[in-house]
Amino acid sequence: MSNLFDMRCPQCGDENQLDIHASIWIRVCTNGTDADASNCGDHEFSPDSTACCQSCGHWASVAAFTAEASS
């Protein structure tokens, strides 16, 4: 595996272009929001969170993208 979370797309096998819907801290600013300005790099996702492979467009839960599920 080439990523820290040991994940890959169950459809095409890509390991590097996976997006996950996560909860993060943001700061409300005059021109919108800024995730970096909050000075909190915390983000949370779970096995039930939605994940998407940018290589092939496959959508599923994070659990479906784990190495165990992809085997």
trRosetta pair geometry for C-beta under 8 A, 3 or more apart (Angstrom, degrees):
i j d omega theta_ij theta_ji phi_ij phi_ji
1 6 4.7 112 75 -125 179 59
1 7 7.5 94 -152 29 129 31
1 8 6.9 -129 -119 -44 93 105
1 15 6.0 -177 -153 -145 69 144
1 67 6.4 -77 -69 -79 133 128
2 15 4.7 115 44 109 96 136
2 16 6.1 -24 94 -69 126 95
3 6 7.0 -148 81 -46 78 21
3 7 6.0 -42 77 45 131 81
3 15 5.4 -165 -6 166 106 95
3 16 6.7 173 -57 -94 112 52
3 18 7.4 -87 -16 32 173 121
6 66 6.9 33 106 -155 90 71
6 67 4.8 -54 156 -21 99 124
7 15 6.9 145 91 -141 58 73
7 18 5.8 -106 113 65 125 172
7 51 7.5 -119 -179 -157 144 160
7 62 7.4 -62 -117 -164 139 77
7 65 4.5 29 -166 137 108 102
7 66 5.9 -54 -107 -98 76 40
7 67 7.0 -115 -96 -40 29 71
8 13 5.5 -6 168 -159 125 46
8 14 6.6 164 -159 80 78 32
8 15 4.6 -40 -101 -85 87 81
8 18 7.7 -141 -127 -54 23 138
8 65 6.5 -176 67 -172 28 75
8 67 6.7 66 14 -92 99 65
8 70 5.1 93 71 -145 99 176
9 12 4.9 8 96 49 133 77
9 13 6.0 -48 65 6 85 11
9 14 4.6 29 9 45 124 80
9 15 7.6 -128 1 -64 76 40
9 18 6.6 -169 -60 -88 85 104
9 53 3.8 38 -101 -88 133 146
9 55 6.6 -129 -8 50 159 115
9 56 6.3 138 158 32 158 117
9 58 5.5 118 -164 55 113 132
9 65 6.4 -24 -98 -126 36 94
9 70 7.6 103 96 -113 22 131
10 58 7.0 -144 58 145 75 153
10 60 6.6 -15 29 33 124 158
10 64 5.4 -76 -11 160 142 90
10 65 6.4 -118 -24 -97 90 47
10 69 6.3 -59 -84 122 128 97
10 70 4.7 -141 -99 -107 75 82
11 53 6.6 -148 47 31 109 152
11 56 5.4 -140 101 94 123 148
11 58 3.9 170 11 -70 141 154
12 53 6.3 164 36 148 111 156
12 55 5.5 -132 85 103 150 122
12 56 4.1 154 -24 -28 138 142
12 58 6.8 -176 -1 -6 94 129
13 70 7.6 124 -109 -176 62 130
14 17 5.5 -31 154 41 137 91
14 18 7.0 165 108 -53 97 85
14 53 5.4 123 58 -157 122 117
14 54 7.8 -112 117 57 156 65
14 55 4.0 145 -48 11 161 149
14 56 6.9 176 -1 -5 126 98
15 18 7.3 -42 -166 -17 29 117
17 53 6.4 76 94 -167 87 63
17 54 3.9 -97 155 54 114 105
17 55 5.0 125 62 -38 131 86
18 51 5.8 -1 -177 -176 103 112
18 52 7.2 156 -157 79 57 40
18 53 5.8 -30 -101 -100 72 62
18 54 7.3 -146 -79 3 21 85
18 65 6.2 118 -146 -165 143 149
19 51 6.8 159 84 -158 48 60
19 52 4.8 -14 60 60 100 92
19 53 8.0 -174 20 -81 75 15
19 54 6.2 80 -16 -46 106 102
20 45 5.0 -2 153 -112 128 171
20 49 5.7 52 -174 122 97 129
20 50 7.3 154 -154 89 53 49
20 51 4.9 -21 -99 -102 74 84
20 62 6.0 41 -128 -91 117 110
21 45 7.0 131 84 -117 49 116
21 49 5.4 -161 70 -177 81 97
21 50 4.4 32 15 58 125 94
21 51 7.5 -130 8 -71 75 40
22 43 4.6 47 141 170 137 109
22 44 6.0 159 -168 73 92 36
22 45 4.1 -72 -103 -57 91 104
22 49 6.5 24 -84 -156 60 154
23 43 6.7 163 81 -159 47 62
23 44 4.7 -13 57 58 99 95
23 45 7.4 164 15 -71 70 57
24 35 5.7 9 130 -137 138 116
24 42 7.1 161 -140 97 62 59
24 43 4.4 -19 -92 -106 89 92
24 44 7.8 179 -72 19 47 65
25 35 7.3 118 88 -147 54 70
25 38 4.5 -167 127 141 103 157
25 40 4.1 7 62 81 149 126
25 42 6.0 56 -3 61 112 94
25 43 8.0 -123 9 -78 69 61
26 33 4.4 24 159 177 133 120
26 34 6.5 145 -166 69 85 31
26 35 5.0 -51 -105 -90 84 60
26 37 7.9 47 -171 56 56 90
26 38 5.7 -146 -149 -37 13 135
27 33 6.6 153 76 -159 44 68
27 34 5.0 -23 60 63 98 87
27 35 7.8 174 15 -91 74 14
27 37 4.0 -85 38 94 142 108
27 38 4.4 -175 -40 -68 90 75
28 33 5.8 -38 -103 -101 47 80
29 32 6.0 4 63 64 95 47
29 33 6.3 150 17 -110 88 22
29 34 5.2 44 -20 -6 135 109
29 37 6.5 83 -63 41 122 165
34 37 3.8 54 100 5 124 116
34 38 7.2 172 98 -23 75 77
35 38 6.5 -48 -165 15 35 113
36 39 7.9 43 164 -65 48 43
45 49 4.0 -56 -165 -2 96 167
45 62 6.0 129 144 -59 117 154
46 49 5.2 129 50 -24 60 94
46 62 6.9 168 103 40 36 139
47 61 6.4 43 156 153 62 116
47 62 5.2 -132 -139 79 34 102
47 63 3.9 53 -176 -63 99 99
47 66 7.6 -24 -126 -33 98 131
48 61 5.7 -50 -141 -146 33 125
48 62 7.2 -8 36 30 15 98
48 63 7.1 15 -69 -15 39 114
49 61 6.8 115 67 -156 37 72
49 62 4.8 36 62 -22 87 121
50 59 6.6 -6 -170 -169 103 99
50 60 7.7 169 -148 100 63 19
50 61 6.6 -66 -101 -106 41 47
50 62 7.6 37 68 -36 2 76
51 59 7.3 164 86 -150 47 53
51 60 6.3 -21 62 71 90 63
51 61 6.7 53 14 158 95 19
51 62 4.8 112 -33 -86 123 58
51 64 7.4 -161 50 61 118 91
51 65 4.8 -63 93 -15 158 146
52 57 7.3 -23 -172 -157 98 36
52 58 7.1 169 -151 87 54 46
52 59 4.9 -15 -102 -99 85 77
53 56 5.2 10 105 44 125 82
53 57 6.7 -38 79 17 82 13
53 58 4.6 23 30 49 117 89
53 59 7.9 -137 18 -65 72 39
53 65 7.8 168 -59 -111 96 120
54 57 7.7 35 -142 -72 24 47
60 64 3.7 -61 135 67 134 149
60 65 6.5 155 78 -42 107 85
61 64 5.0 106 58 -1 73 99
61 65 7.6 -145 101 0 47 87
62 65 5.7 -65 -157 39 40 110
62 66 7.1 57 146 -44 68 90
63 66 5.9 -34 -158 -1 39 116
63 69 5.9 111 150 -48 66 152
64 69 5.1 -138 -141 139 32 151
64 70 7.8 90 162 -64 53 76
65 69 7.0 28 29 68 14 127
65 70 6.9 19 -161 -52 30 116
66 69 4.8 85 59 12 83 102
66 70 6.7 -163 90 -5 39 93
67 70 5.7 -63 -139 44 29 108
67 71 6.4 44 158 -42 64 99
68 71 6.0 -44 -154 9 28 116
